[in-house]
Amino acid sequence: MDPILAVFLILLFLKTLVSLWLDWLNLSHVKRHADERPDALKEVIDAETYERSVKYTLTKGRFGIVNGVFDAVILGAVVATGLLGFAFGWFTELWGAGIWAQALILFLIPTLLGLLDLPFDYYSQFKIEAEFGFNKSSVGLWIADQFRNLLVGALFTIPLVALLLFIVQTLPDTWWLWGFFLLFGFQLVMIVVYPKFIIPLYNKLSPLPDGPLRDRLLALAEKLKFPTKTIEVIDGSKRSGHSNAYFTGFGSFRQVVIYDTLIDQLEPEELEAVLAHEIGHYKKGHIPKTLITYGVVGLAAFAFIGWLTQVPAFIEGLGFVGLPEGAWVPATLMAFSIVSGLFTFWISPLSAMRSRKHEYEADAYAKDAVGSAQPMIGALRSLFQKNLSNLNPHPIYSGFYYSHPTLLEREAALIED
């Protein structure tokens, strides 16, 4: 067996093994406490809701294990059998090694592989989410979403990759540096474009209607020196009963979006705390800080890809053989996209840790903004209960995966702060 392929399969096996161990650890922990709420949760959630939360967590967790093992087997099979390299070579022979042809291939092959996950997505939406009362979508809407995803992905990905490959041809020695600037710039543009032009393709965004709640929230925003003419409400109930709120953008393009389901679930003072939390992300500069981190990682990744293009053994070991010279860099990009997840998995806890730190900071800001911890605590309790979130994850599991602290961790920080 080729050494590169052997290393790939070993890393894939280790990643899958650790993922399964983490899932088993978490599900065993949740199941162990299924019959009785831990003392710390008895004031947070009633017995019936806790029972449904446990069942939802176990159902999703077991399904996630099946889905994860399936994805690992498919990935290992398409690489080990040479099918991935064969498909890339076949399309290249059919369409050529030109910029647009290679850009199309780099979009098409991952898209075709992604189709294998559609049955899992369908089952999750119309079986699991429906069973627990969260699914509000229809089969027709779900199918329409898949076509929208395909269209949006093609419209953005193909031209972007084509431009990247043009840079490769024009600046063969330093393309990786300029390619990084291209993709980093694209990320900045998408922060503005996505909420303004992409989200409306899926959901309706409407200004929060005139009334006491709007006046109250805008007054808070003005008090916090976060001038905004409107707060957007998204019709999340169109697809799901889950609720959320988020902040996006920067400068004059900043935007706070609240799910309509959240407005129905929270009291006005709790919505104030949620708004203050989202403003806290802006005031603390979390988006720029995250972008800088991604920029550093992205630059290192592009530099590494640039080096890999000088090592033909890398793509050959993964089954990309007999390619014309113009297809080497595209093949390396595809091979790297396949392999990168085997490395980023191990550093993902660092990203989750940084995200949890940001959430603590935004919570503390919200507490100071509204003058009390109780509105934020009430909002968090309602969010966790209505979404049937896992209130009692295993600490190792939550530390590895969770981008937000657990409810009890957030409450403790709010009380102590």
N, C-alpha and C positions, 0 to 999 in steps of 0.2 A: 504494500500500500504506500502511496506517495506520502512523504512526511507531512506536507502541508495539510492534506486531507485527514491524516491521522490526528493531527493537532486539533483541527476543526471538530472532528467527531468527539474527541476527548473533552474539549471545552463545552460542546453542546450537551454531552452526557452529564458533566459536572453541573452545569447551569440547571438542567432539568431536575437533577437529583436534589440540589439545594432548594429549588422552587417547591418540589414535592414535599421536602422535609418541613419547610416553612408553612406550607398549607396544612400539613398534618398537625404540626405544632399548634397552629391557631385553631383549627377545627376541634382538636382534642380538648383544648382549653375551654372553648365555648361550650362544647358538649358536656364537659365536666361540671359546668355551672348552669346547665340548662334547667334543672329542676327547681333551683332556688336562686333568687337574685343575691349577688354579693351585698353585704351590708352597706357599702358605699353607694350602691345604686337604688336602695329602697326608697330614698327620698326623691329620686330623679325620675323614676319610671314605674308605672303600675305593673302588676304581675301579668296581666293579659298582654299588654304591649311588649313587655320584655319577652314573653313566650313567642310572640310573632317575630320579634327582632332576631331571636335565636334561630328560629326555623328559617327565616329569610337568609341569615348569614350562612347556615349550614347548607341550604339548598344552592345558593350561589357559589359557595366555596367548592362543593363537590362537582358542580357543573364546570367551574373554572379549571379544576384539575383535569377533567376529561378533555376540555378544549386545549389546555396547555400541552398535554401529552400528545394530542393529535397534531398540533402545530409543530412540536419538536420532531415527531416521526416523519412528517411530510418534509420538513426542512432537511433533515438528515438524509432522507431518501432521494430527494431531487438533486442534492449535491453529491452524495456518495455514488449514485448510479451514473453521474455525468449528465443527467437530464437537463439541469439548469444550463450548463455550458453548451449542451447540444442545442437547446432552444435558442440561446443567444446566437450561436453560430449559424443555425438554420435561418433565422430571421435576417441576419447580416448577409448571408448568401443570397437571400431572396430580395432584400431591399437595398443592400449595399452598405458601405461604411461612411456615407455622407453624414453631415451634421444632423439634418432633420430626421433621416432614417434612424440613426443611432439614438436620437432623443426619443423618438417614438418607441423604439425597442425598450429603452430604459423605463418608459412608462408602462408599456404593455405587459411585460413579463411579471412584474410585481402585482399588477392589477389582476392578471389571470390567476396567480397564486392566491390572491386575496379572495377570489370567488369561492374558494374552498371553505372559507370561514362563514359564508353567508348562512348556511343552515344553522350554525351555532348562534349567529346573531338573531335569526328568526325565532329559534326556540327560546332564547333568552327573553326576547321581547314579548312574544305571544303565549308563552307557557309560564315562565317564572315570574316576569313582571306582572302579567295578567293575574296569576294566582294570588299575588299579594296586593292587588288593586292599584298597581302603578301604571299599567299600560293604558294609554288613552288613544293610541294610534290605531289606524285601520291597516289592513293588508295593502290596500291601494296606496295609502300614504307612505308606507314602508318601502314599497317597490319604487315609488316616485323618488324617495330619498336616495335610493341606490343609484338611480340614473343621474340625479343631481350631483351626487358625490363623484360619479364618473366624469361628468361634464366639467365640473369645477376643477377636478384634479387634472384633467387633460389641458384645459385652458391655461392653467398656471404652470404646470410641471413641464410640458413639452417645450414651450418657448424658453423657459428658464434654463432647461438643460441644453437646448440648442445654443443659447447664448454662451453658456459655460464651455461647450465644446468648441465654439468659435474662438473663445479665449485660448483654449488649449492649442488650437492650430496656429493662432497669431503669436502667442507668447509661450512657446514650448518649454522654456526653461523656468519661467516664473508664473506659469498659469495658476498654480495652486494658491499663490498669494492673492492674485486678482480674482480668482474664483471664490476665495473666501470673502473678499469685499463685496462681490456680487451677491452671494447668498445672505450675508449679514445685512446688506442694504435692503434686500428683498424682505427679510424679517421685519425691518423697521417700517417698510411700506405697508406690510400686511397688518401691522398693529392698527393702522388707520383704515386700510381697505376692508379688512375682515368684518368689523362691526358695521361699517357703513354700507357695504355692497354684498357681502357673502351671507351674513346672518339673515338679511331680509329675503333671501332666496328660500329659506327654510321656515322662518318665523316672522311674525308681525311684531314690529317694535312701535310702541305708541307712547307719547308723553303721558306721564301720570296725570289723570284728570284733575281739573280744578276742584278744590275742596279743602277741608281742614287738614287732611293728611298731606296733600301737596304743599300747602302753606307751611306746615310744621317742618317738613323735610327740607324745603328750600331755605327756611329760616335757619335751620341747623347748618346747612351748607354755607350760608353767608357768614354765620357766626364763626365757622371754622376756616374762613377765608378760602373757600373752595367755590368760587363763583361759577354758577351753572344756571342756564336758563330752563333746563328741564331734567327730569329723571325719567329714564326710559323703562317701560314695562314690556316684558317679552311674554308672548303667549305660550309659555312652556307647557301649560295644561293641554295643548293641542296634541302632544305626544306622550306626556308622562305626568304622573302625580307627584314626582319628586320636585323639591323646591330648592332654590338657590339664589344667590346674588353675586355679582362680580364687577370688578373694575377693570377697564382696559384703556389703552391709549396713553398719550402724554401731551403735555402742553395744552394748546387750544383744542386738541383732539381727544382729550380725556372724556370718559363716559362711564356713568354708573348705570347698571342694568339690574332690575329686580324682576324675578319671576312672578307672574300673576298668582301662582299657587302660594307663594310666600306671603303676599299681601293678605290673602284669605286666612292664613294660619297664624299671623302674628298680631300682637297688639301694637298700637301706634308708637308707644315708647320703645318697644322692642325693635320696630322697624327703624326708629331713630338710631338705635345702637348699631344695627346692621349697616345703615348708611355711614355712620361714623367709622365703623370698622373698615369699610371699603375706602373711605377718604383717608384713613390711616395708612393704607397701602401706598396711596399717592404721596402723602406727606413724608413718609419714611423712605421714599425713593425705591420701593421694592422692584418696580419694573425696570428702571435703569440698572440697578444692581444685578438683577437676573440676566439682563441682556449682556452686561459686561462679562459675567461668568460664562454664559453661552458663547460669547465671542472668543474668549480665551480658549475654551475647549474646542470650538469650531476651527480656530486657527491651527491648533495642534493637530486636529484631525486632517485638515487639508494638507498640512506639511507631511504628515504620515502617508497620505494617499499619493502625494507627489513622489515620495520615495518609493512606494510600492510599484508605481508605474515603471520604475527602472529595474524591477525584479520580476521578470517573466515567470519564474517558478511559482509565484504566488497564485496567479490566475490559472496557470496550467495545472497546478495541484488541485484546484477546485473544479477542473473539468473544462476550462475555457482553452481549447486547443485549435490550432489551424486557422487562427483569425488573421485578417489583413491588418497591417500596421495601424491604419486609421481607427481600428476598433479596440486597440489595446487599452486606452484610457477609459472609454465607456465600459469595457469589460471589468476593469479594475474598480471603477465606481460601483458597478453592480455587485461584484464580489465583496467589496468592503461593506456595502450596505447589509449584506447577508451576515458577514462575520462580526460587524461592530456591536451588535446586540449581545454577543457572547462576552464582550468586555464591559460595555456600559452597565450591564446587569450588576456587576460587582461594585461599581461606584455609585449606583443609584441611591443607596442609603445616604450618601453625602448630600445629594440634591434634595432628598426628602427632609433631611435634618435642617438644611438652610430654609426650606419652605416652612417648616414648623416654627422656626425662629421668627420668620416674618409674620406668621399668624399670631404668635404671642404678642409681638410688638403692635400689631393692628388691634388686637383685643385691648391691650393696655391703653392705646390711644382712644378707643371707643369709650372705655370706662371713664377716662378723664373728661372726654368731650360731653358726655351726658351727666356727669357728676355722680355716678353710682355704678357698681358692678352688676346690680340686679337686672336691669333691662337686657344686658348682654347675656347674662346667665339664662334668663328666661327665653331669649331668642335661640340660644344654643340648644337648650333642652327641647324646645319645640321642633327645631330642625332635626335633631338626632332622633326624636320620637317619630315624627311624621315620615321621615325617610327610612325608618327601621334600621338605622346605622348600627354597626357592631359596637355596643357599649362596653364590651369586655374582651378586647382582643389580647392575644398573647403579647407581652412587651417586646419580645424579639421580632415578632411579625410586624407589629405596628412601627417599631423602630426602623425596620428595613424598608417598608413600603409606604407608610402613611405620610402624605404631604401635609396633613393637618394633625395637630395633637388630638388625643382622645377627649371626650367630653369631660371626664373627671380631671384630666390634666389641665384643661383650659379653665375649668371652674376654680381649681386650686390656685392657678396663677393669678386669676382675677381677684380672688379673695386676699391672697397674700400681698399682691402688688400695692 
